[in-house]
Amino acid sequence: MDNLQLFTTIRCDPELLKVPDQGFAHVGWNQKPSPFYMLDLHRDRMLKAAIHWGWDAAVKTLEGEAGLQALETLLRTNVTEVADTPQRAKILIDQDGTLSVLKGATGPVHLNNLLPSHLPAPSGVSAEDSSEGEKVPMRNCEFEILTDKQSTTKSEYTHFKTTHRPMYDDARHRATILNATDKREVLLINKDDGSIMEGSITTPYFWRNGRWVTPPVPAEFNLSQGSGGNNGTTRRWSLEQGLAVEEVVPSESLVDGEECWISNGLKGFVHGKVKLI
């Protein structure tokens, strides 16, 4: 496909520099003072995609410690505004290994929503109380979570994050999500089995059998496995930290008004409620 690029969108936030001194645990890259949210996981997802597509030059740009340092240098050079205010940075890489950045301002997010120790159970559900010092995410930015009116065929373009995104753009258009500031998200439905694939720009989490679950994604691209979504940065982190487990989520199991969480590498973890139309 001509002009195809791989990309990832990362939060760049001076508040993240406070993480090492505020008792956050198991935060990987952000255990050291850095304004770049989960940068190592962003690099990993782009590298896996470059390997899949056979883009040798891009692999060479991204791999190893040198590749991670190259991304950090790219952001420090191009997103200088992060010294004062949070920014969003879309990192793109071409087949020839050329990196580029598109940037813009983004709103504030509480650190607990970026690096939560757990996801609270839905309101009214009996669950263990939080221990002192745990980093509990706020529910003050609630999103309306819709389901797409049409189903989507899973492919390598839904498993990996690329600039070929008509399936996501079309789903957002059908849900009348007009811009990135709308507090609404739409869930894509797997054409094969009717299960939830993912959100158009987020990973969703649903409360099932006393724990949070997210649709399964195979470690390596395989059309016969998983629900068809991609293994996002915050999704990977949440599974590694035990915030959620993988489980197929039939779209017909959703209940109007049920609480859920969504996450991505820009906004962290955001509270939501399902709205069935």
C-alpha positions in Angstrom: 0.0 0.0 0.0 1.5 3.3 -1.1 2.3 5.9 1.5 1.5 3.6 4.4 3.1 4.7 7.7 3.2 3.1 11.2 2.4 5.4 14.1 1.7 5.8 17.8 0.2 8.7 19.8 2.0 9.4 23.0 1.2 11.8 25.9 4.0 14.2 26.8 3.4 15.7 30.2 5.6 17.5 32.7 3.4 16.0 35.5 5.0 12.6 34.7 8.3 13.9 36.1 6.7 13.6 39.5 6.1 9.9 39.3 9.4 8.6 40.8 8.7 10.6 44.0 5.0 9.8 44.5 5.1 6.1 45.3 4.0 4.7 42.0 5.1 1.1 41.5 5.8 -1.0 38.4 5.7 1.9 36.0 8.5 0.9 33.7 9.9 3.7 31.7 8.3 6.3 33.9 10.1 5.1 37.0 12.8 7.4 35.9 12.0 11.1 35.5 10.5 11.4 32.0 7.6 13.4 30.6 6.9 10.7 27.9 4.2 8.3 28.9 5.2 4.6 28.5 7.7 5.5 25.7 9.3 2.1 25.7 5.9 0.4 25.1 5.2 2.8 22.2 8.5 1.9 20.7 7.8 -1.8 21.1 4.5 -1.7 19.3 6.0 0.2 16.4 8.9 -2.2 16.2 6.7 -5.2 16.1 4.7 -3.7 13.3 7.8 -2.8 11.3 9.0 -6.4 11.7 5.6 -7.7 10.5 5.7 -5.5 7.4 9.3 -6.4 6.6 10.4 -2.8 6.8 14.1 -3.5 7.5 15.1 0.2 7.6 12.4 1.0 10.1 13.4 -2.0 12.2 17.0 -0.7 12.3 15.8 2.8 13.4 13.6 1.4 16.2 15.4 -1.6 17.6 17.6 -1.8 20.7 18.5 0.9 23.2 19.6 3.1 20.3 16.1 3.0 18.9 14.5 4.0 22.2 17.0 6.8 22.6 16.2 8.0 19.0 12.5 8.3 19.9 13.3 10.2 23.1 15.6 12.6 21.3 13.0 13.1 18.6 10.4 14.1 21.2 12.7 16.3 23.2 13.7 18.1 20.0 10.3 18.5 18.5 7.9 18.8 21.5 9.7 21.5 23.5 6.3 22.8 24.8 6.2 19.8 27.1 8.4 21.8 29.5 5.3 23.8 30.4 2.1 22.1 29.3 0.9 18.6 28.3 1.2 17.8 24.7 0.0 15.0 22.3 2.6 13.7 19.9 1.9 11.5 16.9 5.1 9.6 16.0 5.2 8.3 12.5 7.7 6.1 10.7 8.0 5.4 7.0 9.2 2.2 5.3 12.6 3.8 4.8 13.0 4.4 8.6 12.3 8.1 8.6 10.7 9.4 11.8 8.4 12.4 12.0 6.2 14.0 14.7 2.8 15.8 14.6 2.1 17.6 17.9 -0.6 19.6 19.6 -1.8 20.6 23.1 -3.9 18.2 25.2 -5.8 18.5 28.4 -4.6 17.7 32.0 -5.0 14.2 33.3 -4.5 13.1 37.0 -1.4 10.9 37.4 -3.6 8.2 39.0 -5.5 7.9 35.7 -2.2 7.4 33.9 -0.7 4.8 36.2 -3.5 3.4 38.3 -2.7 0.6 40.8 -6.1 -0.9 39.9 -9.4 -0.1 38.2 -12.2 0.4 40.7 -15.2 -1.9 40.5 -18.5 -0.4 39.1 -20.6 1.6 41.5 -22.6 -0.5 43.8 -20.5 -3.6 43.3 -19.0 -5.0 46.5 -15.2 -5.2 46.2 -12.2 -5.0 48.4 -11.4 -1.6 49.7 -8.4 0.2 48.4 -5.3 0.0 50.6 -3.7 3.2 51.7 -1.3 4.6 49.2 -3.0 2.9 46.2 -3.3 5.0 43.1 -7.0 5.0 42.3 -8.1 6.6 39.0 -10.7 9.4 39.0 -14.1 9.0 37.4 -14.5 12.7 36.6 -14.1 12.4 32.9 -16.8 10.0 32.0 -17.2 9.0 28.3 -20.3 7.7 26.5 -19.5 4.4 25.0 -21.4 3.4 21.9 -21.4 0.3 19.7 -20.9 0.5 16.0 -23.9 -0.1 13.8 -21.9 -2.2 11.4 -19.4 -4.9 11.9 -15.7 -4.8 11.0 -13.5 -7.4 9.4 -10.3 -8.0 11.4 -7.0 -7.7 9.5 -3.4 -6.8 9.9 -4.6 -3.2 9.8 -6.6 -3.6 12.9 -3.9 -5.7 14.7 -1.2 -3.1 14.0 -1.6 0.7 14.2 -1.1 2.2 10.8 -2.3 5.3 8.8 -4.7 3.0 6.9 -7.7 3.6 9.2 -11.0 3.7 7.2 -12.6 1.1 9.4 -12.0 3.4 12.5 -12.9 6.6 10.7 -16.1 5.1 9.3 -17.2 3.8 12.8 -16.6 7.2 14.3 -18.6 8.8 11.5 -21.5 6.5 12.0 -21.5 7.3 15.7 -21.3 11.0 14.9 -18.1 11.5 16.8 -17.0 14.7 15.2 -13.7 15.5 16.8 -11.1 14.2 19.3 -12.5 16.4 22.1 -15.9 14.6 22.1 -16.4 12.6 25.3 -17.7 9.7 23.2 -16.1 6.5 22.0 -17.5 3.8 19.6 -16.7 0.1 19.9 -16.0 -1.9 16.8 -17.8 -5.3 16.4 -16.0 -8.3 15.0 -17.7 -9.4 11.8 -16.9 -13.1 12.4 -18.5 -13.7 15.8 -20.1 -10.4 16.9 -17.7 -9.9 19.8 -16.2 -6.5 20.8 -12.9 -5.9 19.0 -11.8 -2.6 20.5 -12.6 1.1 20.6 -11.9 3.3 17.6 -9.1 5.0 19.5 -9.0 3.1 22.8 -8.9 -0.3 24.6 -12.1 -1.1 26.4 -12.5 -2.9 29.8 -15.7 -4.6 31.0 -16.7 -5.9 34.4 -17.4 -9.7 34.0 -17.5 -12.3 36.8 -15.9 -10.0 39.4 -13.0 -8.7 37.4 -12.2 -6.4 34.5 -11.7 -8.0 31.1 -10.6 -6.8 27.7 -11.0 -8.5 24.3 -8.1 -10.9 23.6 -5.3 -10.1 21.1 -2.7 -12.7 20.1 1.0 -11.9 20.8 1.7 -12.4 17.1 -0.6 -11.5 14.2 -2.9 -14.4 13.5 -6.3 -14.0 11.8 -7.6 -17.2 13.5 -7.0 -15.9 17.0 -8.2 -13.0 19.1 -11.0 -10.5 18.7 -9.2 -8.5 16.0 -8.0 -5.4 17.9 -4.5 -4.1 18.5 -2.3 -4.5 21.5 -2.2 -0.9 22.6 0.4 0.4 25.1 -1.9 0.9 28.0 -3.6 -2.4 27.2 -0.3 -4.2 27.4 0.6 -2.4 30.7 -2.8 -3.1 32.3 -2.5 -6.9 31.6 1.1 -7.0 32.8 0.1 -5.3 36.0 -3.0 -7.4 36.6 -5.6 -4.6 36.2 -7.5 -6.8 33.7 -7.5 -10.2 32.0 -8.3 -11.2 28.4 -11.7 -12.6 27.6 -14.0 -12.6 24.6 -16.8 -10.0 25.2 -19.9 -10.7 23.1 -21.5 -7.4 21.9 -24.9 -8.8 23.0 -23.6 -9.0 26.6 -23.4 -5.2 26.9 -26.0 -3.6 29.1 -27.2 0.0 28.7 -25.7 2.1 31.4 -23.1 -0.4 32.5 -19.8 1.1 33.7 -16.6 0.4 31.9 -13.1 1.8 31.4 -11.3 2.8 28.3 -7.6 3.6 27.8 -5.0 4.8 25.4 -1.5 6.2 25.3 -2.7 9.8 25.3 -5.5 10.0 28.0 -4.5 7.0 30.2 -7.5 5.3 31.8 -10.9 6.9 31.5 -14.2 6.0 33.1 -17.2 5.3 30.8 -20.8 4.1 30.5 -22.2 2.1 27.8 -25.1 3.7 25.8 -27.1 1.3 23.6 -29.2 3.0 21.0 
